[in-house]
Amino acid sequence: MNNDNFEFWKMAFDMKAIDKNLLGQAVKCDKNPFGEISPEQYEEISGEKFTLV
């Protein structure tokens, strides 16, 4: 499922305007219920599985 937020975060990551740590802060999860992308979208953008730290 792609959405406008996904496209924004993908563009920012591809342009190297953000790193994986900042991208992780945009993931919707128990710690961040207001996130803008899903853990699956994080993996699609970064190439790595999302894990909480």
Secondary structure, 3 states (H helix, E strand, C coil): CCCHHHHHHHHHHHCCCCCHHHHHCCECCCCCCCCCECHHHHHHHHCCCCCCC
